[in-house]
Each structure stands twice: as C-alpha cells, then as structure tokens.
C-alpha cells in the first residue's frame, strides 16, 4: 500500500499569451543571437513570475 504519493504538475505556457511574439519572439530567426538570448531570459523570468503568482496559490 502506498501511504504517500508525490505528483508533478507540468505547465505549458503560450509565448504569445506572455507577450513574446513577432519581434519579441526568441525563435524569430531575423533577430541576432544576442537578442534571442536576451529574449529567452526575459521569457524565463516572465514565465516564472506568472506561475509563482496566483496559479501557484490556487494549487
């Protein structure tokens, strides 16, 4: 019998929903490598802030 269980939650966030589309999309091949790297960091920071706010409280 399992007395204790652990569960992970996988989340998928849409880049556009987070405001990263067009010239703000790190996958835009017209952007320089430096700009893509900067946008990836901004995307990471934005996603972390989004999921650590109200959604985390609801879980």
Kinemage of the C-alpha trace (Angstrom):
@kinemage 1
@onewidth
@group {chain A} dominant
@subgroup {mainchain}
@vectorlist {calphas} color= white
{ca unk a 1} P 0.000 0.000 0.000
{ca unk a 2} L 1.274 3.460 -0.878
{ca unk a 3} L 0.864 5.775 2.080
{ca unk a 4} L 2.459 8.769 0.493
{ca unk a 5} L 2.322 9.865 -3.119
{ca unk a 6} L 4.117 12.586 -4.964
{ca unk a 7} L 2.811 14.286 -8.063
{ca unk a 8} L 4.381 16.676 -10.506
{ca unk a 9} L 2.465 19.262 -12.441
{ca unk a 10} L 3.512 20.112 -15.978
{ca unk a 11} L 2.522 23.509 -17.303
{ca unk a 12} L 2.612 24.755 -20.851
{ca unk a 13} L 2.521 28.498 -21.440
{ca unk a 14} L 1.939 30.148 -24.804
{ca unk a 15} L 4.701 32.618 -25.701
{ca unk a 16} L 2.181 34.929 -27.360
{ca unk a 17} L -0.012 34.885 -24.242
{ca unk a 18} L 3.035 36.011 -22.280
{ca unk a 19} L 3.670 38.802 -24.802
{ca unk a 20} L 6.541 37.164 -26.703
{ca unk a 21} L 5.608 37.201 -30.377
{ca unk a 22} L 6.881 38.854 -33.536
{ca unk a 23} L 9.985 40.905 -32.760
{ca unk a 24} L 9.747 39.743 -29.141
{ca unk a 25} L 9.831 36.020 -30.011
{ca unk a 26} L 13.230 34.453 -29.355
{ca unk a 27} L 12.551 31.944 -32.143
{ca unk a 28} L 12.388 34.767 -34.693
{ca unk a 29} L 15.349 33.940 -36.943
{ca unk a 30} L 15.658 37.577 -38.057
{ca unk a 31} L 16.931 38.501 -34.574
{ca unk a 32} L 20.604 38.460 -33.611
{ca unk a 33} L 21.884 35.722 -31.338
{ca unk a 34} L 22.418 38.283 -28.586
{ca unk a 35} L 18.810 39.497 -28.861
{ca unk a 36} L 17.490 35.917 -28.911
{ca unk a 37} L 19.443 35.109 -25.742
{ca unk a 38} L 18.128 38.263 -24.054
{ca unk a 39} L 14.548 37.404 -25.005
{ca unk a 40} L 14.929 33.831 -23.736
{ca unk a 41} L 15.986 35.174 -20.343
{ca unk a 42} L 13.072 37.616 -20.321
{ca unk a 43} L 10.701 34.793 -21.300
{ca unk a 44} L 12.051 32.614 -18.484
{ca unk a 45} L 11.682 35.418 -15.952
{ca unk a 46} L 8.160 36.244 -17.130
{ca unk a 47} L 7.052 32.593 -17.086
{ca unk a 48} L 8.462 32.047 -13.594
{ca unk a 49} L 6.695 35.156 -12.313
{ca unk a 50} L 3.428 34.080 -13.929
{ca unk a 51} L 3.362 30.599 -12.416
{ca unk a 52} L 4.618 31.621 -8.999
{ca unk a 53} L 1.797 34.132 -8.560
{ca unk a 54} L -1.934 33.403 -8.399
{ca unk a 55} L -1.813 29.986 -10.148
{ca unk a 56} L 0.573 28.631 -7.508
{ca unk a 57} L -1.683 29.864 -4.727
{ca unk a 58} L -4.639 28.055 -6.331
{ca unk a 59} L -2.739 24.764 -6.435
